[in-house]
């Protein structure tokens, strides 16, 4: 009798073990969470470890956009066309920015040199922007000034917000037109220090070409 009970007990344990092994929970693969890191991460699927390699570099375009300062994303209005744009819209091109005023004779003389540099370099890879620091001037008045002087590139009136941001970035000289302030933005959004004083056509061409190749 004891031998029979022991055999029944052994059979019952075997059945229970077989049921546990075949249950849905035992057949469901488990995956460890993948950490947001550039190092390889091991995820366990069932009993087999799987190495998942995450990207080690951020795409260049995303990285460039993330690095651009806020003032490059502030809206401006083309004085001629009325179209809205930002400096960041010119990503991939080299941008020459000259803060100016319509009453400034030094600005006019420097922009005549810019016109010569533009004739030499063209508009395919380069953008030229004359930015009026007279924040209250109308776009139509600025456009008329550009037409009268035969300056064929983009003109825009700086907003108070943009002008304040530029002063914070470059210093107060940028808001003083007679000092002929100007700077260059490279295709990746990086930018030069503020320059002032009149520069020759060859100097501008050299600086713009260097920024293009940087």
Phi and psi in degrees as a GROMACS rama.xvg file:
@    title "Ramachandran Plot"
@    xaxis  label "Phi"
@    yaxis  label "Psi"
@TYPE xy
-62.2039  -40.1353  UNK-2
-63.8495  -37.6628  UNK-3
-67.7524  -43.5579  UNK-4
-62.8654  -39.2867  UNK-5
-63.9617  -38.4062  UNK-6
-65.9147  -41.8594  UNK-7
-63.0945  -41.3019  UNK-8
-64.5736  -41.5475  UNK-9
-62.3835  -42.1432  UNK-10
-64.1839  -39.999  UNK-11
-64.8787  -42.4231  UNK-12
-63.4148  -40.8031  UNK-13
-63.1367  -40.4268  UNK-14
-65.2923  -42.9254  UNK-15
-62.9181  -42.3006  UNK-16
-64.4458  -40.2933  UNK-17
-65.2735  -38.5369  UNK-18
-65.106  -42.1524  UNK-19
-64.2019  -39.1447  UNK-20
-67.2627  -28.3997  UNK-21
-98.6444  4.26628  UNK-22
-69.2588  155.158  UNK-23
-57.3732  -36.3547  UNK-24
-62.6529  -34.3711  UNK-25
-74.4898  -23.0612  UNK-26
-94.8086  -6.88219  UNK-27
-83.2743  120.75  UNK-28
-66.0749  148.761  UNK-29
-114.38  134.433  UNK-30
-119.537  123.286  UNK-31
-72.9347  144.387  UNK-32
-61.6421  142.378  UNK-33
-92.9643  119.546  UNK-34
-72.3441  149.516  UNK-35
-81.4504  81.4242  UNK-36
-143.028  159.56  UNK-37
-82.0616  -12.8175  UNK-38
-78.5017  151.685  UNK-39
-58.8611  142.055  UNK-40
-121.577  136.124  UNK-41
-96.1571  122.11  UNK-42
-109.256  131.614  UNK-43
-94.2205  118.062  UNK-44
-113.858  108.088  UNK-45
62.7107  -125.767  UNK-46
-101.582  4.45999  UNK-47
-112.401  116.749  UNK-48
-72.3682  138.053  UNK-49
-121.547  125.736  UNK-50
-86.7171  123.584  UNK-51
-111.425  115.184  UNK-52
-95.8795  120.417  UNK-53
-89.8058  159.756  UNK-54
-57.8925  139.934  UNK-55
-96.1078  -11.9566  UNK-56
-132.111  144.211  UNK-57
-81.8669  136.197  UNK-58
-51.8357  142.687  UNK-59
-56.4897  -42.0816  UNK-60
-63.5007  -40.7154  UNK-61
-67.7169  -42.3371  UNK-62
-62.9618  -43.2627  UNK-63
-61.6188  -45.6401  UNK-64
-62.5261  -38.0366  UNK-65
-68.1651  -28.4065  UNK-66
-86.7802  -13.863  UNK-67
-66.1592  135.479  UNK-68
-69.2719  157.766  UNK-69
-61.1589  -32.136  UNK-70
-66.2423  -21.3283  UNK-71
-75.8769  -9.01223  UNK-72
-107.741  3.85473  UNK-73
-78.9605  139.761  UNK-74
-72.9733  140.152  UNK-75
-127.691  165.402  UNK-76
-124.579  125.273  UNK-77
-62.5291  120.984  UNK-78
-63.4311  -29.0564  UNK-79
-82.3677  -46.8633  UNK-80
-100.524  -19.6339  UNK-81
80.7058  2.92219  UNK-82
-75.7963  143.099  UNK-83
-87.6151  142.856  UNK-84
-156.124  168.085  UNK-85
-129.991  163.209  UNK-86
-64.8327  -29.9953  UNK-87
-66.7411  -21.2691  UNK-88
-64.8955  -18.3384  UNK-89
-94.1908  21.1553  UNK-90
-54.1932  134.585  UNK-91
96.9293  -11.7846  UNK-92
-117.069  161.527  UNK-93
-95.1679  127.151  UNK-94
-115.047  124.213  UNK-95
-97.4977  121.611  UNK-96
-116.641  123.725  UNK-97
-124.26  104.379  UNK-98
-62.7052  137.842  UNK-99
-154.973  178.548  UNK-100
-144.759  149.058  UNK-101
-67.0079  -25.2956  UNK-102
-87.5515  -4.42345  UNK-103
-88.878  113.123  UNK-104
-70.4873  -33.9244  UNK-105
-62.5983  -40.1091  UNK-106
-62.3105  -43.3862  UNK-107
-61.654  -43.4795  UNK-108
-64.0208  -42.1252  UNK-109
-66.4886  -38.2602  UNK-110
-70.0268  -25.6806  UNK-111
-65.4805  -34.3434  UNK-112
-71.5985  -37.7308  UNK-113
-60.0429  -39.8291  UNK-114
-59.8014  -39.7191  UNK-115
-67.708  -41.3284  UNK-116
-64.902  -39.431  UNK-117
-63.6296  -39.7301  UNK-118
-60.6755  -36.1384  UNK-119
-76.9746  -41.5592  UNK-120
-91.1999  -27.2273  UNK-121
79.8347  -173.77  UNK-122
-113.403  0.73804  UNK-123
-66.1901  -47.4286  UNK-124
-109.092  -3.35224  UNK-125
-128.009  146.997  UNK-126
-125.072  140.64  UNK-127
-121.939  128.144  UNK-128
-130.787  120.529  UNK-129
-97.6637  121.445  UNK-130
-114.356  108.647  UNK-131
-70.3444  126.125  UNK-132
-86.6326  -2.50077  UNK-133
-79.5324  91.6335  UNK-134
-70.002  -14.1209  UNK-135
-99.1203  -2.87772  UNK-136
-72.0478  148.878  UNK-137
-81.591  154.25  UNK-138
-62.3994  -37.0065  UNK-139
-66.5131  -37.7844  UNK-140
-65.6137  -41.6042  UNK-141
-66.5683  -40.3033  UNK-142
-64.0062  -38.7408  UNK-143
-65.442  -40.0777  UNK-144
-59.9588  -47.0202  UNK-145
-61.374  -40.0634  UNK-146
-67.6563  -43.5036  UNK-147
-61.8371  -34.9098  UNK-148
-90.6245  -2.23639  UNK-149
60.9261  43.5849  UNK-150
-100.566  106.629  UNK-151
-92.4982  11.2868  UNK-152
-99.6502  -167.307  UNK-153
-79.815  132.001  UNK-154
-121.404  141.668  UNK-155
-151.196  153.972  UNK-156
-93.9823  126.313  UNK-157
-67.8359  135.444  UNK-158
-77.2702  156.073  UNK-159
-55.3893  -37.0587  UNK-160
-63.7175  -45.7103  UNK-161
-66.4175  -44.1216  UNK-162
-61.1904  -41.6239  UNK-163
-62.3969  -38.8439  UNK-164
-68.041  -37.7317  UNK-165
-68.5979  -38.6837  UNK-166
-62.571  -42.4289  UNK-167
-63.4974  -34.2147  UNK-168
-80.1411  -45.2063  UNK-169
-110.594  -14.3501  UNK-170
99.9463  169.943  UNK-171
-69.6288  -18.601  UNK-172
-57.0283  -29.7377  UNK-173
-65.4106  -21.5678  UNK-174
-99.2179  12.7637  UNK-175
-113.215  88.506  UNK-176
-52.9365  -42.2595  UNK-177
-60.2596  -17.5727  UNK-178
-80.9662  0.160502  UNK-179
45.4515  60.9481  UNK-180
-71.8866  147.084  UNK-181
-162.758  154.824  UNK-182
-149.813  169.266  UNK-183
-126.327  135.617  UNK-184
-105.65  124.342  UNK-185
-75.8039  164.952  UNK-186
-55.9973  -27.2709  UNK-187
-91.273  4.85797  UNK-188
96.3369  -12.6449  UNK-189
-69.857  160.226  UNK-190
-143.345  158.371  UNK-191
-81.1905  170.832  UNK-192
-70.7911  162.568  UNK-193
-73.4047  130.529  UNK-194
-106.832  155.587  UNK-195
-142.731  166.383  UNK-196
86.9364  161.802  UNK-197
-77.7291  135.93  UNK-198
-121.526  144.473  UNK-199
-74.3039  168.89  UNK-200
-58.3631  -46.3657  UNK-201
-64.2449  -36.5977  UNK-202
-66.3519  -42.4046  UNK-203
-65.6578  -44.3538  UNK-204
-61.2351  -42.0703  UNK-205
-64.3755  -44.7374  UNK-206
-65.8157  -42.5547  UNK-207
-67.6365  -40.3129  UNK-208
-66.0011  -39.3191  UNK-209
-65.3799  -41.5342  UNK-210
-65.9016  -33.5504  UNK-211
-66.0914  -37.2575  UNK-212
-89.1416  -3.67706  UNK-213
